[in-house]
Amino acid sequence: MSMSTDFSSLSMMQLSDSFFPAGLYTMSNGLETLYHQKMVINADGVKELIQTYYLQQVGPADCVALANAYDFAIHGDLGGVMLVDDIICKIKLVKEQREASMRSGRQLIKCVLALGNNPLITQYHNEIIKSHTPGTYPVSFSVAAQAFGISKQNACLMLFYGFGVSIVGAALRLGIIQHIESQQILDSLKPIISEQVNKYISKPYDQIWQFSPQADIFQMHHEKMEAKMFIT
């Protein structure tokens, strides 16, 4: 008796693993600057920073972009995917943040392309190579998740979780928190992640927005640091 195997759960683990070479571990999203200026010095500060990003950027911008790109990808609509890609790229006003999103997105797509032959992934990668689309991380992640059979809901949850892990990981390497505290932070963020995904997963792409001016300023300061551990 032959049985088909659903690998979507394993693919979800693979894509959400920090071992996956997308480069998120190289980003602190302004935490490095805040640490050097002694504005984030403990676990509470790290958690507050992540929550701010969740409410003001990851939810209303990245999650909405991911969800819409996912819907376009389901129908093989490369033009729609590229439209969302362009919007989310242009809304990221901080150069360092924008370029980091493109770098991670392109690396993710390149890696996924090496894992199997998916027509949309191939087409999207070709458009990135030709500089016809930026290849931002939320959109690249969305296209990859859809190709792996991961649900849109789970893809959005993974996006939030991965962002949180990147900042918590940076906090660990900066010596702000310890490993137990990092897990406590991630565990405490579960309700807000669920709430934000439910709030933004069905929003149309013309309602993408983000507003975190103070965080943007600190990221701009980070761009000018002469010596730094992270690229954002």
Phi and psi in degrees as GROMACS dihedral restraints (atoms count N, CA, C in turn):
[ dihedral_restraints ]
;  ai    aj    ak    al  type     phi  dphi    fc
    3     4     5     6     1   -91.9    20    10
    4     5     6     7     1   143.7    20    10
    6     7     8     9     1  -132.7    20    10
    7     8     9    10     1   136.8    20    10
    9    10    11    12     1   -79.6    20    10
   10    11    12    13     1   146.0    20    10
   12    13    14    15     1  -111.1    20    10
   13    14    15    16     1   132.0    20    10
   15    16    17    18     1   -95.8    20    10
   16    17    18    19     1   111.9    20    10
   18    19    20    21     1   -97.2    20    10
   19    20    21    22     1    10.1    20    10
   21    22    23    24     1   -62.0    20    10
   22    23    24    25     1   -36.2    20    10
   24    25    26    27     1   -66.9    20    10
   25    26    27    28     1   -41.2    20    10
   27    28    29    30     1   -66.6    20    10
   28    29    30    31     1   -38.6    20    10
   30    31    32    33     1   -64.7    20    10
   31    32    33    34     1   -36.6    20    10
   33    34    35    36     1   -62.0    20    10
   34    35    36    37     1   -42.1    20    10
   36    37    38    39     1   -64.2    20    10
   37    38    39    40     1   -41.4    20    10
   39    40    41    42     1   -64.4    20    10
   40    41    42    43     1   -47.7    20    10
   42    43    44    45     1   -68.9    20    10
   43    44    45    46     1   -32.1    20    10
   45    46    47    48     1   -88.1    20    10
   46    47    48    49     1    -6.6    20    10
   48    49    50    51     1   -74.2    20    10
   49    50    51    52     1   135.5    20    10
   51    52    53    54     1   -64.7    20    10
   52    53    54    55     1   -15.1    20    10
   54    55    56    57     1   -70.5    20    10
   55    56    57    58     1   -22.9    20    10
   57    58    59    60     1   -65.2    20    10
   58    59    60    61     1   127.1    20    10
   60    61    62    63     1   -78.7    20    10
   61    62    63    64     1    66.1    20    10
   63    64    65    66     1  -100.1    20    10
   64    65    66    67     1   -13.4    20    10
   66    67    68    69     1    91.4    20    10
   67    68    69    70     1     9.6    20    10
   69    70    71    72     1   -63.5    20    10
   70    71    72    73     1   -27.2    20    10
   72    73    74    75     1   -67.4    20    10
   73    74    75    76     1   -11.7    20    10
   75    76    77    78     1   -89.0    20    10
   76    77    78    79     1     0.9    20    10
   78    79    80    81     1  -112.5    20    10
   79    80    81    82     1   138.9    20    10
   81    82    83    84     1  -115.2    20    10
   82    83    84    85     1    -7.8    20    10
   84    85    86    87     1    52.2    20    10
   85    86    87    88     1    47.1    20    10
   87    88    89    90     1    88.6    20    10
   88    89    90    91     1   -10.0    20    10
   90    91    92    93     1   -61.6    20    10
   91    92    93    94     1   -38.2    20    10
   93    94    95    96     1   -58.9    20    10
   94    95    96    97     1   -43.5    20    10
   96    97    98    99     1   -65.3    20    10
   97    98    99   100     1   -45.2    20    10
   99   100   101   102     1   -61.2    20    10
  100   101   102   103     1   -36.0    20    10
  102   103   104   105     1   -68.0    20    10
  103   104   105   106     1   -46.3    20    10
  105   106   107   108     1   -65.1    20    10
  106   107   108   109     1   -27.9    20    10
  108   109   110   111     1   -91.1    20    10
  109   110   111   112     1     7.8    20    10
  111   112   113   114     1    59.0    20    10
  112   113   114   115     1    35.0    20    10
  114   115   116   117     1   -99.5    20    10
  115   116   117   118     1   -20.6    20    10
  117   118   119   120     1  -129.4    20    10
  118   119   120   121     1   110.2    20    10
  120   121   122   123     1  -129.3    20    10
  121   122   123   124     1     2.2    20    10
  123   124   125   126     1  -152.4    20    10
  124   125   126   127     1  -179.9    20    10
  126   127   128   129     1   -61.9    20    10
  127   128   129   130     1   -38.8    20    10
  129   130   131   132     1   -61.1    20    10
  130   131   132   133     1   -40.1    20    10
  132   133   134   135     1   -66.4    20    10
  133   134   135   136     1   -39.3    20    10
  135   136   137   138     1   -63.6    20    10
  136   137   138   139     1   -46.2    20    10
  138   139   140   141     1   -61.8    20    10
  139   140   141   142     1   -42.5    20    10
  141   142   143   144     1   -62.9    20    10
  142   143   144   145     1   -39.2    20    10
  144   145   146   147     1   -63.0    20    10
  145   146   147   148     1   -46.3    20    10
  147   148   149   150     1   -61.7    20    10
  148   149   150   151     1   -43.6    20    10
  150   151   152   153     1   -60.4    20    10
  151   152   153   154     1   -40.8    20    10
  153   154   155   156     1   -60.2    20    10
  154   155   156   157     1   -45.8    20    10
  156   157   158   159     1   -64.1    20    10
  157   158   159   160     1   -41.2    20    10
  159   160   161   162     1   -58.4    20    10
  160   161   162   163     1   -45.3    20    10
  162   163   164   165     1   -77.7    20    10
  163   164   165   166     1   -32.7    20    10
  165   166   167   168     1  -107.8    20    10
  166   167   168   169     1   -10.2    20    10
  168   169   170   171     1  -139.3    20    10
  169   170   171   172     1   -59.2    20    10
  171   172   173   174     1   -62.9    20    10
  172   173   174   175     1   -42.0    20    10
  174   175   176   177     1   -68.8    20    10
  175   176   177   178     1   -65.2    20    10
  177   178   179   180     1   -71.5    20    10
  178   179   180   181     1   -16.5    20    10
  180   181   182   183     1  -113.6    20    10
  181   182   183   184     1   -70.2    20    10
  183   184   185   186     1   -64.0    20    10
  184   185   186   187     1   -42.1    20    10
  186   187   188   189     1   -66.5    20    10
  187   188   189   190     1   -42.0    20    10
  189   190   191   192     1   -64.5    20    10
  190   191   192   193     1   -41.2    20    10
  192   193   194   195     1   -63.3    20    10
  193   194   195   196     1   -44.8    20    10
  195   196   197   198     1   -60.0    20    10
  196   197   198   199     1   -48.3    20    10
  198   199   200   201     1   -61.4    20    10
  199   200   201   202     1   -42.6    20    10
  201   202   203   204     1   -71.6    20    10
  202   203   204   205     1   -40.4    20    10
  204   205   206   207     1   -63.4    20    10
  205   206   207   208     1   -36.1    20    10
  207   208   209   210     1   -61.4    20    10
  208   209   210   211     1   -44.6    20    10
  210   211   212   213     1   -63.3    20    10
  211   212   213   214     1   -40.1    20    10
  213   214   215   216     1   -66.3    20    10
  214   215   216   217     1   -39.7    20    10
  216   217   218   219     1   -64.4    20    10
  217   218   219   220     1   -36.9    20    10
  219   220   221   222     1   -55.1    20    10
  220   221   222   223     1   -38.0    20    10
  222   223   224   225     1   -94.7    20    10
  223   224   225   226     1     8.9    20    10
  225   226   227   228     1    66.7    20    10
  226   227   228   229     1    24.2    20    10
  228   229   230   231     1   -88.2    20    10
  229   230   231   232     1    88.0    20    10
  231   232   233   234     1   -64.6    20    10
  232   233   234   235     1   -36.5    20    10
  234   235   236   237     1   -60.4    20    10
  235   236   237   238     1   -41.2    20    10
  237   238   239   240     1   -65.7    20    10
  238   239   240   241     1   -42.0    20    10
  240   241   242   243     1   -59.7    20    10
  241   242   243   244     1   -44.4    20    10
  243   244   245   246     1   -67.3    20    10
  244   245   246   247     1   -33.0    20    10
  246   247   248   249     1   -62.9    20    10
  247   248   249   250     1   -48.5    20    10
  249   250   251   252     1   -64.8    20    10
  250   251   252   253     1   -39.5    20    10
  252   253   254   255     1   -57.0    20    10
  253   254   255   256     1   -44.3    20    10
  255   256   257   258     1   -65.6    20    10
  256   257   258   259     1   -41.4    20    10
  258   259   260   261     1   -64.4    20    10
  259   260   261   262     1   -48.6    20    10
  261   262   263   264     1   -69.2    20    10
  262   263   264   265     1   -30.2    20    10
  264   265   266   267     1   -67.7    20    10
  265   266   267   268     1   -45.5    20    10
  267   268   269   270     1   -69.0    20    10
  268   269   270   271     1   -25.1    20    10
  270   271   272   273     1   -80.8    20    10
  271   272   273   274     1   -14.8    20    10
  273   274   275   276     1   -85.2    20    10
  274   275   276   277     1    95.7    20    10
  276   277   278   279     1   -76.6    20    10
  277   278   279   280     1   -26.5    20    10
  279   280   281   282     1   -79.7    20    10
  280   281   282   283     1   121.8    20    10
  282   283   284   285     1   -56.1    20    10
  283   284   285   286     1   -47.3    20    10
  285   286   287   288     1   -61.0    20    10
  286   287   288   289     1   -42.4    20    10
  288   289   290   291     1   -66.7    20    10
  289   290   291   292     1   -43.6    20    10
  291   292   293   294     1   -63.3    20    10
  292   293   294   295     1   -46.5    20    10
  294   295   296   297     1   -68.2    20    10
  295   296   297   298     1   -33.9    20    10
  297   298   299   300     1   -66.9    20    10
  298   299   300   301     1   -39.5    20    10
  300   301   302   303     1   -63.2    20    10
  301   302   303   304     1   -41.6    20    10
  303   304   305   306     1   -68.0    20    10
  304   305   306   307     1   -40.9    20    10
  306   307   308   309     1   -63.4    20    10
  307   308   309   310     1   -45.3    20    10
  309   310   311   312     1   -68.2    20    10
  310   311   312   313     1   -41.1    20    10
  312   313   314   315     1   -62.8    20    10
  313   314   315   316     1   -44.1    20    10
  315   316   317   318     1   -66.4    20    10
  316   317   318   319     1   -38.8    20    10
  318   319   320   321     1   -65.7    20    10
  319   320   321   322     1   -39.3    20    10
  321   322   323   324     1   -62.5    20    10
  322   323   324   325     1   -48.1    20    10
  324   325   326   327     1   -63.5    20    10
  325   326   327   328     1   -40.1    20    10
  327   328   329   330     1   -60.3    20    10
  328   329   330   331     1   -42.0    20    10
  330   331   332   333     1   -68.3    20    10
  331   332   333   334     1   -45.0    20    10
  333   334   335   336     1   -63.4    20    10
  334   335   336   337     1   -37.1    20    10
  336   337   338   339     1   -60.7    20    10
  337   338   339   340     1   -32.4    20    10
  339   340   341   342     1   -76.9    20    10
  340   341   342   343     1   -11.1    20    10
  342   343   344   345     1   -92.2    20    10
  343   344   345   346     1   -14.4    20    10
  345   346   347   348     1   176.3    20    10
  346   347   348   349     1   169.9    20    10
  348   349   350   351     1  -100.2    20    10
  349   350   351   352     1   102.0    20    10
  351   352   353   354     1  -119.4    20    10
  352   353   354   355     1   121.9    20    10
  354   355   356   357     1   -55.2    20    10
  355   356   357   358     1   -45.0    20    10
  357   358   359   360     1   -67.5    20    10
  358   359   360   361     1   -40.9    20    10
  360   361   362   363     1   -59.6    20    10
  361   362   363   364     1   -44.6    20    10
  363   364   365   366     1   -61.8    20    10
  364   365   366   367     1   -45.9    20    10
  366   367   368   369     1   -64.6    20    10
  367   368   369   370     1   -43.2    20    10
  369   370   371   372     1   -63.9    20    10
  370   371   372   373     1   -42.7    20    10
  372   373   374   375     1   -61.6    20    10
  373   374   375   376     1   -41.2    20    10
  375   376   377   378     1   -62.5    20    10
  376   377   378   379     1   -39.4    20    10
  378   379   380   381     1   -69.0    20    10
  379   380   381   382     1   -32.7    20    10
  381   382   383   384     1   -65.9    20    10
  382   383   384   385     1   -46.1    20    10
  384   385   386   387     1   -59.9    20    10
  385   386   387   388     1   -36.8    20    10
  387   388   389   390     1   -80.9    20    10
  388   389   390   391     1     0.1    20    10
  390   391   392   393     1    63.6    20    10
  391   392   393   394     1    29.0    20    10
  393   394   395   396     1   -87.6    20    10
  394   395   396   397     1   -15.8    20    10
  396   397   398   399     1  -149.5    20    10
  397   398   399   400     1   145.5    20    10
  399   400   401   402     1   -73.0    20    10
  400   401   402   403     1   -28.4    20    10
  402   403   404   405     1    75.0    20    10
  403   404   405   406     1    45.5    20    10
  405   406   407   408     1   -65.6    20    10
  406   407   408   409     1   157.6    20    10
  408   409   410   411     1   -63.0    20    10
  409   410   411   412     1   -47.2    20    10
  411   412   413   414     1   -59.5    20    10
  412   413   414   415     1   -38.6    20    10
  414   415   416   417     1   -75.4    20    10
  415   416   417   418     1   -43.1    20    10
  417   418   419   420     1   -60.1    20    10
  418   419   420   421     1   -42.6    20    10
  420   421   422   423     1   -62.7    20    10
  421   422   423   424     1   -40.0    20    10
  423   424   425   426     1   -63.7    20    10
  424   425   426   427     1   -47.4    20    10
  426   427   428   429     1   -62.9    20    10
  427   428   429   430     1   -40.3    20    10
  429   430   431   432     1   -66.2    20    10
  430   431   432   433     1   -44.1    20    10
  432   433   434   435     1   -61.6    20    10
  433   434   435   436     1   -43.2    20    10
  435   436   437   438     1   -63.4    20    10
  436   437   438   439     1   -41.2    20    10
  438   439   440   441     1   -64.3    20    10
  439   440   441   442     1   -32.1    20    10
  441   442   443   444     1   -85.5    20    10
  442   443   444   445     1    -0.6    20    10
  444   445   446   447     1    79.9    20    10
  445   446   447   448     1    15.9    20    10
  447   448   449   450     1   -79.8    20    10
  448   449   450   451     1   135.1    20    10
  450   451   452   453     1   -66.4    20    10
  451   452   453   454     1   156.8    20    10
  453   454   455   456     1   -61.4    20    10
  454   455   456   457     1   -40.8    20    10
  456   457   458   459     1   -58.6    20    10
  457   458   459   460     1   -48.6    20    10
  459   460   461   462     1   -67.6    20    10
  460   461   462   463     1   -35.6    20    10
  462   463   464   465     1   -62.2    20    10
  463   464   465   466     1   -40.9    20    10
  465   466   467   468     1   -66.0    20    10
  466   467   468   469     1   -43.0    20    10
  468   469   470   471     1   -60.7    20    10
  469   470   471   472     1   -41.1    20    10
  471   472   473   474     1   -64.0    20    10
  472   473   474   475     1   -38.1    20    10
  474   475   476   477     1   -60.6    20    10
  475   476   477   478     1   -48.7    20    10
  477   478   479   480     1   -62.7    20    10
  478   479   480   481     1   -46.6    20    10
  480   481   482   483     1   -62.2    20    10
  481   482   483   484     1   -44.3    20    10
  483   484   485   486     1   -62.6    20    10
  484   485   486   487     1   -37.9    20    10
  486   487   488   489     1   -65.1    20    10
  487   488   489   490     1   -44.3    20    10
  489   490   491   492     1   -61.5    20    10
  490   491   492   493     1   -42.6    20    10
  492   493   494   495     1   -62.8    20    10
  493   494   495   496     1   -37.6    20    10
  495   496   497   498     1   -63.0    20    10
  496   497   498   499     1   -40.3    20    10
  498   499   500   501     1   -74.5    20    10
  499   500   501   502     1   -41.6    20    10
  501   502   503   504     1   -62.2    20    10
  502   503   504   505     1   -40.2    20    10
  504   505   506   507     1   -62.9    20    10
  505   506   507   508     1   -40.5    20    10
  507   508   509   510     1   -64.4    20    10
  508   509   510   511     1   -40.4    20    10
  510   511   512   513     1   -62.6    20    10
  511   512   513   514     1   -37.6    20    10
  513   514   515   516     1   -63.5    20    10
  514   515   516   517     1   -47.0    20    10
  516   517   518   519     1   -69.9    20    10
  517   518   519   520     1   -26.0    20    10
  519   520   521   522     1   -81.8    20    10
  520   521   522   523     1   -10.2    20    10
  522   523   524   525     1    82.6    20    10
  523   524   525   526     1    17.8    20    10
  525   526   527   528     1   -76.3    20    10
  526   527   528   529     1   -37.9    20    10
  528   529   530   531     1  -132.9    20    10
  529   530   531   532     1   169.1    20    10
  531   532   533   534     1  -107.5    20    10
  532   533   534   535     1   173.0    20    10
  534   535   536   537     1   -61.8    20    10
  535   536   537   538     1   -41.9    20    10
  537   538   539   540     1   -62.7    20    10
  538   539   540   541     1   -41.8    20    10
  540   541   542   543     1   -62.9    20    10
  541   542   543   544     1   -36.2    20    10
  543   544   545   546     1   -62.3    20    10
  544   545   546   547     1   -41.1    20    10
  546   547   548   549     1   -70.8    20    10
  547   548   549   550     1   -34.1    20    10
  549   550   551   552     1   -64.0    20    10
  550   551   552   553     1   -40.8    20    10
  552   553   554   555     1   -63.0    20    10
  553   554   555   556     1   -49.8    20    10
  555   556   557   558     1   -61.6    20    10
  556   557   558   559     1   -39.5    20    10
  558   559   560   561     1   -65.9    20    10
  559   560   561   562     1   -40.1    20    10
  561   562   563   564     1   -70.6    20    10
  562   563   564   565     1   -18.5    20    10
  564   565   566   567     1   -85.4    20    10
  565   566   567   568     1    -8.7    20    10
  567   568   569   570     1   -57.1    20    10
  568   569   570   571     1   -44.7    20    10
  570   571   572   573     1   -62.0    20    10
  571   572   573   574     1   -41.2    20    10
  573   574   575   576     1   -71.9    20    10
  574   575   576   577     1   -32.2    20    10
  576   577   578   579     1   -63.2    20    10
  577   578   579   580     1   -49.1    20    10
  579   580   581   582     1   -59.5    20    10
  580   581   582   583     1   -44.0    20    10
  582   583   584   585     1   -62.5    20    10
  583   584   585   586     1   -43.6    20    10
  585   586   587   588     1   -68.9    20    10
  586   587   588   589     1   -39.4    20    10
  588   589   590   591     1   -62.9    20    10
  589   590   591   592     1   -46.0    20    10
  591   592   593   594     1   -62.1    20    10
  592   593   594   595     1   -32.8    20    10
  594   595   596   597     1   -73.8    20    10
  595   596   597   598     1   -36.6    20    10
  597   598   599   600     1  -111.7    20    10
  598   599   600   601     1    -7.8    20    10
  600   601   602   603     1   -65.8    20    10
  601   602   603   604     1   -23.5    20    10
  603   604   605   606     1  -108.6    20    10
  604   605   606   607     1     8.4    20    10
  606   607   608   609     1   -74.3    20    10
  607   608   609   610     1   140.1    20    10
  609   610   611   612     1   -71.9    20    10
  610   611   612   613     1   158.6    20    10
  612   613   614   615     1   -66.5    20    10
  613   614   615   616     1   -20.7    20    10
  615   616   617   618     1   -78.1    20    10
  616   617   618   619     1     2.2    20    10
  618   619   620   621     1  -108.9    20    10
  619   620   621   622     1    15.4    20    10
  621   622   623   624     1   -66.5    20    10
  622   623   624   625     1   133.1    20    10
  624   625   626   627     1  -155.7    20    10
  625   626   627   628     1   159.9    20    10
  627   628   629   630     1  -152.9    20    10
  628   629   630   631     1   145.3    20    10
  630   631   632   633     1  -150.6    20    10
  631   632   633   634     1    96.6    20    10
  633   634   635   636     1  -142.6    20    10
  634   635   636   637     1    65.5    20    10
  636   637   638   639     1   -58.6    20    10
  637   638   639   640     1   -39.8    20    10
  639   640   641   642     1   -66.1    20    10
  640   641   642   643     1   -42.1    20    10
  642   643   644   645     1   -64.8    20    10
  643   644   645   646     1   -38.1    20    10
  645   646   647   648     1   -61.3    20    10
  646   647   648   649     1   -41.3    20    10
  648   649   650   651     1   -63.0    20    10
  649   650   651   652     1   -43.0    20    10
  651   652   653   654     1   -66.1    20    10
  652   653   654   655     1   -34.1    20    10
  654   655   656   657     1   -69.7    20    10
  655   656   657   658     1   -34.3    20    10
  657   658   659   660     1   -65.0    20    10
  658   659   660   661     1   -38.5    20    10
  660   661   662   663     1   -63.0    20    10
  661   662   663   664     1   -37.5    20    10
  663   664   665   666     1   -62.4    20    10
  664   665   666   667     1   -36.2    20    10
  666   667   668   669     1   -56.8    20    10
  667   668   669   670     1   -31.3    20    10
  669   670   671   672     1   -95.7    20    10
  670   671   672   673     1    -0.3    20    10
  672   673   674   675     1   -67.7    20    10
  673   674   675   676     1   134.1    20    10
  675   676   677   678     1   -75.9    20    10
  676   677   678   679     1   -39.9    20    10
  678   679   680   681     1  -121.8    20    10
  679   680   681   682     1   124.2    20    10
  681   682   683   684     1  -152.0    20    10
  682   683   684   685     1   153.6    20    10
  684   685   686   687     1   -87.6    20    10
  685   686   687   688     1   -27.4    20    10
  687   688   689   690     1  -121.4    20    10
  688   689   690   691     1   159.2    20    10
  690   691   692   693     1   -87.5    20    10
  691   692   693   694     1    -9.8    20    10
